[in-house]
Amino acid sequence: MSETADHAQAVDSSAGTAEPVLRVSALGKRYSPQGHAALAGVTFDVEDGELLALVGPSGCGKTTLLRLLCGLMLPSEGTVLLHGRPVVRPPREVALVFQDYSRSLFPWLTVLRNVMFPLRRGHSRAWKIERAEAVLREMGLHGVARKFPWELSGGMQQRVAIARALVSRPEILLLDEPFASVDALTRAELQDVLLRVHRDIEGRRVTIVHVTHDIDEAVYLADRVLVLSPGPGRVAGSVEVGLPRPRIQTATRSSTRFLEVRNAIHEVISTQQRNTITATSNEE
């Protein structure tokens, strides 16, 4: 087994010397006391400014994990800590972007008003408009501020959803397969938008946790890829990507390192599949 694949078998929970932004410890989730476990014993850290990708098969609990990270639901076991504080409700520092942008945007509001929506009371309307327009410019959407979401393409609607998440200046951005519903060319464009958001949105690096079923996308975007096992979801491996930034679609994806990391992730997944088949056979 290669050195990269060996590394993939170990979950790195202490990559940085500073306290992590998010610390997930022995996290488990059941939707009823006697029900099937969606997650079991999930443990990992997210470092400040890290772009962490989560991959795994359907039903492994990726979306459930994101909802636990942002306090939309509470765990059955274990803890989620944000700067050392338990997450028991949605914190102001965290924003979540869903996969289905067409349902997350308000069709009766203009793009500008959709983006302004999360801004809290206490600021003037002029300030809110200025803030929303600034984020729209950063996302390449300034020219559509007065349009309605249904007048835009799917890719532009997802940009609006990301802009709305960024308008309140979150410290952490959680993304639940945000590019799954767009075509391949738009997907590549949005991937590069996300890299720009991560790198220099308003001169700071945003911490991002990105759920995707696309392994190549995970490698292209992330600093580290966390692989979840089939349900109940557990951490099967943590793979450091180690690709230089900035990343360029063609050059990055054709590099030797990209192929090594992609193969290492596939190896973790294949090992999990073999273990699952063996365990099922033994039960029978």
TITITOR-128614 format. One record per residue (C-alpha): residue number from 1; residue in three letters; x, z, y. Coordinates in Angstrom, 2 decimals. Each point is the difference from the previous one (the first is absolute). Layout:
REM TITITOR-128614
{n:NUM res:ALA x:X z:Z y:Y}
...
***
This chain:
REM TITITOR-128614
{n:1 res:MET x:0.00 z:0.00 y:0.00}
{n:2 res:SER x:1.32 z:-0.87 y:3.47}
{n:3 res:GLU x:1.07 z:2.61 y:2.55}
{n:4 res:THR x:-3.01 z:-0.95 y:2.16}
{n:5 res:ALA x:-2.37 z:0.46 y:-2.91}
{n:6 res:ASP x:1.63 z:3.34 y:-0.89}
{n:7 res:HIS x:-0.64 z:1.16 y:3.54}
{n:8 res:ALA x:-3.61 z:-1.08 y:-0.30}
{n:9 res:GLN x:-0.60 z:2.61 y:-2.69}
{n:10 res:ALA x:0.80 z:2.89 y:2.32}
{n:11 res:VAL x:-2.40 z:1.14 y:2.68}
{n:12 res:ASP x:1.96 z:0.75 y:3.15}
{n:13 res:SER x:-1.70 z:2.84 y:1.86}
{n:14 res:SER x:2.99 z:0.98 y:2.13}
{n:15 res:ALA x:1.41 z:-3.24 y:1.40}
{n:16 res:GLY x:0.33 z:1.37 y:3.53}
{n:17 res:THR x:1.57 z:3.21 y:1.24}
{n:18 res:ALA x:-2.73 z:0.67 y:2.60}
{n:19 res:GLU x:-3.40 z:1.29 y:-1.03}
{n:20 res:PRO x:-2.22 z:-2.93 y:-1.02}
{n:21 res:VAL x:-2.97 z:-1.02 y:2.10}
{n:22 res:LEU x:-2.25 z:0.13 y:-3.08}
{n:23 res:ARG x:0.60 z:2.10 y:-3.10}
{n:24 res:VAL x:-2.26 z:-0.55 y:-3.00}
{n:25 res:SER x:0.32 z:2.66 y:-2.72}
{n:26 res:ALA x:-1.62 z:0.00 y:-3.47}
{n:27 res:LEU x:-3.01 z:-1.83 y:1.40}
{n:28 res:GLY x:-3.01 z:-0.49 y:-2.25}
{n:29 res:LYS x:-3.53 z:-1.23 y:0.57}
{n:30 res:ARG x:-3.16 z:0.16 y:-2.11}
{n:31 res:TYR x:-3.32 z:-1.14 y:1.40}
{n:32 res:SER x:-1.87 z:2.58 y:-2.08}
{n:33 res:PRO x:1.17 z:3.20 y:-1.77}
{n:34 res:GLN x:-0.13 z:-1.57 y:-3.45}
{n:35 res:GLY x:0.54 z:-3.58 y:1.12}
{n:36 res:HIS x:2.84 z:-2.42 y:-0.55}
{n:37 res:ALA x:3.12 z:0.71 y:2.08}
{n:38 res:ALA x:0.73 z:-2.72 y:2.54}
{n:39 res:LEU x:3.42 z:1.53 y:0.81}
{n:40 res:ALA x:2.13 z:2.57 y:-1.80}
{n:41 res:GLY x:3.22 z:1.72 y:1.05}
{n:42 res:VAL x:0.92 z:-2.44 y:2.77}
{n:43 res:THR x:3.10 z:1.14 y:1.90}
{n:44 res:PHE x:1.97 z:-1.87 y:2.67}
{n:45 res:ASP x:1.21 z:0.23 y:3.61}
{n:46 res:VAL x:-0.32 z:-2.45 y:2.88}
{n:47 res:GLU x:2.85 z:0.09 y:2.49}
{n:48 res:ASP x:-0.34 z:-0.45 y:3.75}
{n:49 res:GLY x:-0.08 z:-3.72 y:0.84}
{n:50 res:GLU x:-0.10 z:-1.08 y:-3.64}
{n:51 res:LEU x:-2.06 z:-2.94 y:-1.22}
{n:52 res:LEU x:-1.11 z:1.07 y:-3.47}
{n:53 res:ALA x:-1.89 z:-2.43 y:-2.25}
{n:54 res:LEU x:-2.25 z:1.19 y:-2.82}
{n:55 res:VAL x:-0.62 z:-2.34 y:-2.93}
{n:56 res:GLY x:-1.78 z:0.44 y:-3.29}
{n:57 res:PRO x:-2.76 z:-1.46 y:-2.19}
{n:58 res:SER x:-3.65 z:0.04 y:0.95}
{n:59 res:GLY x:-1.51 z:3.43 y:-0.58}
{n:60 res:CYS x:3.24 z:1.93 y:0.43}
{n:61 res:GLY x:-1.33 z:1.89 y:3.03}
{n:62 res:LYS x:1.80 z:-1.74 y:2.87}
{n:63 res:THR x:-2.99 z:0.07 y:2.34}
{n:64 res:THR x:-0.85 z:3.55 y:-1.04}
{n:65 res:LEU x:3.55 z:1.02 y:0.87}
{n:66 res:LEU x:-0.26 z:-1.51 y:3.50}
{n:67 res:ARG x:-3.27 z:1.85 y:0.60}
{n:68 res:LEU x:1.69 z:3.25 y:-1.01}
{n:69 res:LEU x:2.97 z:-0.70 y:2.28}
{n:70 res:CYS x:-2.26 z:-0.39 y:3.04}
{n:71 res:GLY x:-2.36 z:2.87 y:-0.79}
{n:72 res:LEU x:-3.10 z:-2.08 y:-0.74}
{n:73 res:MET x:-0.27 z:1.92 y:-3.27}
{n:74 res:LEU x:1.60 z:3.15 y:-1.37}
{n:75 res:PRO x:2.12 z:0.20 y:-3.16}
{n:76 res:SER x:-1.11 z:1.75 y:-3.16}
{n:77 res:GLU x:3.56 z:1.24 y:-0.49}
{n:78 res:GLY x:3.19 z:-0.01 y:2.02}
{n:79 res:THR x:0.62 z:-0.46 y:3.71}
{n:80 res:VAL x:0.61 z:-2.56 y:2.72}
{n:81 res:LEU x:2.14 z:1.32 y:2.85}
{n:82 res:LEU x:0.39 z:-1.70 y:3.38}
{n:83 res:HIS x:3.02 z:1.50 y:1.77}
{n:84 res:GLY x:-0.38 z:2.99 y:-2.30}
{n:85 res:ARG x:-3.71 z:0.52 y:0.76}
{n:86 res:PRO x:-2.69 z:-0.53 y:-2.67}
{n:87 res:VAL x:-2.18 z:-3.06 y:0.62}
{n:88 res:VAL x:-3.59 z:1.23 y:-0.30}
{n:89 res:ARG x:-1.68 z:-2.41 y:2.44}
{n:90 res:PRO x:0.97 z:-3.33 y:1.60}
{n:91 res:PRO x:2.94 z:0.78 y:2.34}
{n:92 res:ARG x:0.47 z:-1.73 y:3.34}
{n:93 res:GLU x:3.48 z:-1.12 y:-1.02}
{n:94 res:VAL x:-1.31 z:-2.24 y:-2.81}
{n:95 res:ALA x:-1.92 z:-3.30 y:0.13}
{n:96 res:LEU x:-1.46 z:-1.92 y:-2.96}
{n:97 res:VAL x:-0.60 z:-3.76 y:-0.28}
{n:98 res:PHE x:-2.34 z:-1.10 y:-2.78}
{n:99 res:GLN x:0.12 z:-3.17 y:-2.07}
{n:100 res:ASP x:-3.42 z:-1.25 y:1.07}
{n:101 res:TYR x:0.51 z:-0.73 y:3.69}
{n:102 res:SER x:-3.43 z:-1.65 y:0.29}
{n:103 res:ARG x:-1.68 z:3.32 y:-0.75}
{n:104 res:SER x:2.35 z:2.23 y:1.99}
{n:105 res:LEU x:-0.55 z:-1.79 y:3.33}
{n:106 res:PHE x:-3.19 z:0.38 y:2.00}
{n:107 res:PRO x:-1.49 z:-3.53 y:0.26}
{n:108 res:TRP x:-2.09 z:0.90 y:3.07}
{n:109 res:LEU x:3.06 z:1.08 y:2.01}
{n:110 res:THR x:2.57 z:-2.32 y:1.56}
{n:111 res:VAL x:3.58 z:0.05 y:-1.27}
{n:112 res:LEU x:1.01 z:2.05 y:3.02}
{n:113 res:ARG x:-2.72 z:2.59 y:-0.54}
{n:114 res:ASN x:0.77 z:0.17 y:-3.73}
{n:115 res:VAL x:3.62 z:0.83 y:0.82}
{n:116 res:MET x:-1.02 z:2.52 y:2.67}
{n:117 res:PHE x:-2.35 z:1.81 y:-2.37}
{n:118 res:PRO x:2.46 z:2.63 y:-1.41}
{n:119 res:LEU x:1.20 z:1.10 y:3.44}
{n:120 res:ARG x:-1.20 z:3.50 y:0.67}
{n:121 res:ARG x:-1.79 z:1.34 y:3.02}
{n:122 res:GLY x:2.06 z:1.30 y:2.85}
{n:123 res:HIS x:1.37 z:-3.33 y:1.17}
{n:124 res:SER x:-1.50 z:-2.35 y:2.54}
{n:125 res:ARG x:-1.60 z:-3.26 y:-1.10}
{n:126 res:ALA x:2.69 z:-1.89 y:1.93}
{n:127 res:TRP x:2.73 z:1.81 y:-1.97}
{n:128 res:LYS x:-1.73 z:-0.77 y:-3.31}
{n:129 res:ILE x:-0.33 z:-3.69 y:0.87}
{n:130 res:GLU x:3.64 z:-0.17 y:1.05}
{n:131 res:ARG x:1.09 z:1.75 y:-3.20}
{n:132 res:ALA x:-2.10 z:-2.26 y:-2.24}
{n:133 res:GLU x:1.15 z:-3.17 y:1.76}
{n:134 res:ALA x:3.64 z:1.07 y:-0.41}
{n:135 res:VAL x:-0.43 z:0.38 y:-3.77}
{n:136 res:LEU x:-1.84 z:-3.31 y:-0.22}
{n:137 res:ARG x:2.92 z:-1.71 y:1.75}
{n:138 res:GLU x:2.41 z:1.59 y:-2.47}
{n:139 res:MET x:-2.10 z:-1.39 y:-2.86}
{n:140 res:GLY x:-0.23 z:-3.48 y:1.55}
{n:141 res:LEU x:-3.72 z:0.42 y:0.74}
{n:142 res:HIS x:-0.22 z:0.21 y:3.78}
{n:143 res:GLY x:-1.92 z:-3.28 y:0.26}
{n:144 res:VAL x:-2.86 z:1.18 y:-2.24}
{n:145 res:ALA x:-0.79 z:3.37 y:1.62}
{n:146 res:ARG x:-3.47 z:-1.11 y:1.15}
{n:147 res:LYS x:-0.96 z:-1.68 y:-3.29}
{n:148 res:PHE x:-1.94 z:1.63 y:-2.82}
{n:149 res:PRO x:1.60 z:0.60 y:-3.43}
{n:150 res:TRP x:-2.27 z:-2.55 y:-1.69}
{n:151 res:GLU x:1.40 z:-2.69 y:2.27}
{n:152 res:LEU x:3.53 z:0.51 y:-1.40}
{n:153 res:SER x:1.77 z:-1.07 y:-3.18}
{n:154 res:GLY x:0.59 z:2.55 y:-2.75}
{n:155 res:GLY x:3.65 z:0.39 y:0.94}
{n:156 res:MET x:-0.84 z:0.65 y:3.64}
{n:157 res:GLN x:-2.68 z:2.50 y:-0.97}
{n:158 res:GLN x:2.57 z:1.92 y:-2.03}
{n:159 res:ARG x:2.33 z:-0.04 y:3.01}
{n:160 res:VAL x:-2.83 z:1.55 y:2.01}
{n:161 res:ALA x:-0.41 z:2.69 y:-2.67}
{n:162 res:ILE x:3.72 z:0.77 y:0.15}
{n:163 res:ALA x:-0.09 z:0.03 y:3.83}
{n:164 res:ARG x:-2.87 z:2.50 y:-0.09}
{n:165 res:ALA x:2.04 z:2.21 y:-2.33}
{n:166 res:LEU x:2.99 z:-0.17 y:2.34}
{n:167 res:VAL x:-1.80 z:0.57 y:3.30}
{n:168 res:SER x:0.08 z:3.79 y:-0.33}
{n:169 res:ARG x:3.77 z:-0.12 y:-0.70}
{n:170 res:PRO x:-0.07 z:1.44 y:-3.53}
{n:171 res:GLU x:3.16 z:1.37 y:-1.48}
{n:172 res:ILE x:-0.99 z:-1.22 y:-3.48}
{n:173 res:LEU x:-1.82 z:-3.21 y:-0.90}
{n:174 res:LEU x:-1.72 z:-0.21 y:-3.41}
{n:175 res:LEU x:-0.90 z:-3.48 y:-1.26}
{n:176 res:ASP x:-2.31 z:-0.61 y:-2.96}
{n:177 res:GLU x:0.80 z:-3.55 y:-1.22}
{n:178 res:PRO x:-0.62 z:-1.34 y:3.51}
{n:179 res:PHE x:1.02 z:-3.60 y:-0.79}
{n:180 res:ALA x:-1.82 z:-0.45 y:-3.32}
{n:181 res:SER x:-2.91 z:-1.97 y:1.48}
{n:182 res:VAL x:1.92 z:-2.66 y:1.93}
{n:183 res:ASP x:1.67 z:-3.25 y:-1.05}
{n:184 res:ALA x:3.70 z:-0.21 y:-0.89}
{n:185 res:LEU x:1.19 z:-1.40 y:3.34}
{n:186 res:THR x:-1.94 z:2.59 y:2.00}
{n:187 res:ARG x:1.28 z:2.70 y:-2.34}
{n:188 res:ALA x:3.61 z:-0.92 y:0.73}
{n:189 res:GLU x:-0.74 z:0.01 y:3.74}
{n:190 res:LEU x:-1.62 z:3.44 y:-0.20}
{n:191 res:GLN x:2.90 z:1.36 y:-2.03}
{n:192 res:ASP x:2.33 z:-0.92 y:2.85}
{n:193 res:VAL x:-2.42 z:1.56 y:2.50}
{n:194 res:LEU x:0.18 z:3.22 y:-2.00}
{n:195 res:LEU x:3.79 z:-0.09 y:-0.01}
{n:196 res:ARG x:-0.04 z:-0.36 y:3.77}
{n:197 res:VAL x:-2.40 z:2.94 y:0.28}
{n:198 res:HIS x:2.29 z:2.09 y:-2.19}
{n:199 res:ARG x:3.14 z:-0.97 y:1.89}
{n:200 res:ASP x:-0.77 z:0.15 y:3.68}
{n:201 res:ILE x:-3.59 z:0.72 y:0.93}
{n:202 res:GLU x:0.48 z:1.52 y:3.46}
{n:203 res:GLY x:3.66 z:0.62 y:-0.75}
{n:204 res:ARG x:-0.54 z:2.39 y:-2.93}
{n:205 res:ARG x:-0.06 z:-0.28 y:-3.77}
{n:206 res:VAL x:-3.36 z:0.73 y:-1.62}
{n:207 res:THR x:-0.12 z:1.63 y:-3.43}
{n:208 res:ILE x:-2.04 z:-2.27 y:-2.29}
{n:209 res:VAL x:-1.46 z:0.46 y:-3.48}
{n:210 res:HIS x:-1.14 z:-3.39 y:-1.26}
{n:211 res:VAL x:-2.10 z:-0.44 y:-3.16}
{n:212 res:THR x:0.24 z:-3.44 y:-1.59}
{n:213 res:HIS x:-0.46 z:-1.62 y:-3.41}
{n:214 res:ASP x:2.58 z:-2.67 y:0.94}
{n:215 res:ILE x:3.48 z:1.02 y:-1.15}
{n:216 res:ASP x:1.75 z:-2.72 y:2.01}
{n:217 res:GLU x:-1.81 z:1.20 y:3.14}
{n:218 res:ALA x:1.03 z:3.59 y:-0.72}
{n:219 res:VAL x:3.67 z:-0.97 y:-0.33}
{n:220 res:TYR x:-0.07 z:-2.20 y:3.10}
{n:221 res:LEU x:-1.49 z:2.71 y:2.20}
{n:222 res:ALA x:1.18 z:3.36 y:-1.26}
{n:223 res:ASP x:2.98 z:2.30 y:0.19}
{n:224 res:ARG x:-1.14 z:1.47 y:-3.31}
{n:225 res:VAL x:-2.59 z:-0.90 y:-2.62}
{n:226 res:LEU x:-1.91 z:2.68 y:-1.90}
{n:227 res:VAL x:-1.48 z:-1.13 y:-3.31}
{n:228 res:LEU x:-3.13 z:1.75 y:-1.28}
{n:229 res:SER x:-0.90 z:0.06 y:-3.69}
{n:230 res:PRO x:-3.40 z:-1.02 y:-1.44}
{n:231 res:GLY x:-2.70 z:2.62 y:0.62}
{n:232 res:PRO x:0.23 z:2.83 y:0.37}
{n:233 res:GLY x:2.56 z:-1.10 y:2.56}
{n:234 res:ARG x:3.44 z:1.58 y:-0.22}
{n:235 res:VAL x:3.29 z:-0.98 y:1.64}
{n:236 res:ALA x:1.71 z:-2.20 y:-2.56}
{n:237 res:GLY x:3.00 z:-0.96 y:2.13}
{n:238 res:SER x:1.46 z:-0.17 y:3.49}
{n:239 res:VAL x:2.11 z:-3.05 y:0.87}
{n:240 res:GLU x:2.19 z:-0.21 y:3.11}
{n:241 res:VAL x:-0.24 z:-3.53 y:1.39}
{n:242 res:GLY x:3.26 z:-0.11 y:1.94}
{n:243 res:LEU x:-0.64 z:-3.34 y:1.71}
{n:244 res:PRO x:1.34 z:-0.45 y:3.55}
{n:245 res:ARG x:-2.34 z:-0.14 y:2.98}
{n:246 res:PRO x:-1.28 z:-2.01 y:1.76}
{n:247 res:ARG x:-1.47 z:-1.87 y:-2.96}
{n:248 res:ILE x:-0.71 z:-3.71 y:-0.11}
{n:249 res:GLN x:-2.49 z:-1.43 y:-2.46}
{n:250 res:THR x:2.11 z:-2.74 y:-1.58}
{n:251 res:ALA x:3.45 z:1.59 y:0.27}
{n:252 res:THR x:-1.07 z:3.48 y:-1.12}
{n:253 res:ARG x:-2.11 z:-1.17 y:-2.93}
{n:254 res:SER x:2.76 z:-2.27 y:-1.33}
{n:255 res:SER x:2.73 z:2.66 y:0.12}
{n:256 res:THR x:1.56 z:1.44 y:-3.15}
{n:257 res:ARG x:-0.96 z:3.53 y:1.02}
{n:258 res:PHE x:-3.66 z:-0.96 y:0.41}
{n:259 res:LEU x:-0.09 z:-1.34 y:-3.56}
{n:260 res:GLU x:1.79 z:3.08 y:-1.36}
{n:261 res:VAL x:-2.48 z:2.39 y:1.60}
{n:262 res:ARG x:-3.01 z:-2.05 y:-1.04}
{n:263 res:ASN x:1.26 z:-0.05 y:-3.59}
{n:264 res:ALA x:0.64 z:3.75 y:0.07}
{n:265 res:ILE x:-3.60 z:0.64 y:1.05}
{n:266 res:HIS x:-1.29 z:-2.31 y:-2.72}
{n:267 res:GLU x:2.13 z:1.90 y:-2.49}
{n:268 res:VAL x:-1.57 z:3.33 y:1.03}
{n:269 res:ILE x:-3.47 z:-1.51 y:-0.33}
{n:270 res:SER x:0.78 z:-1.56 y:-3.38}
{n:271 res:THR x:1.36 z:3.30 y:-1.29}
{n:272 res:GLN x:-3.19 z:1.73 y:1.07}
{n:273 res:GLN x:-2.12 z:-2.62 y:-1.72}
{n:274 res:ARG x:1.98 z:0.38 y:-3.24}
{n:275 res:ASN x:-0.31 z:3.78 y:0.17}
{n:276 res:THR x:-3.75 z:-0.28 y:0.56}
{n:277 res:ILE x:-0.42 z:-2.33 y:-2.97}
{n:278 res:THR x:2.10 z:2.29 y:-2.20}
{n:279 res:ALA x:-1.97 z:3.10 y:1.06}
{n:280 res:THR x:-3.31 z:-1.76 y:-0.67}
{n:281 res:SER x:1.18 z:-1.14 y:-3.42}
{n:282 res:ASN x:1.11 z:3.52 y:-0.90}
{n:283 res:GLU x:-3.39 z:1.41 y:1.03}
{n:284 res:GLU x:-1.73 z:-2.46 y:-2.31}
***
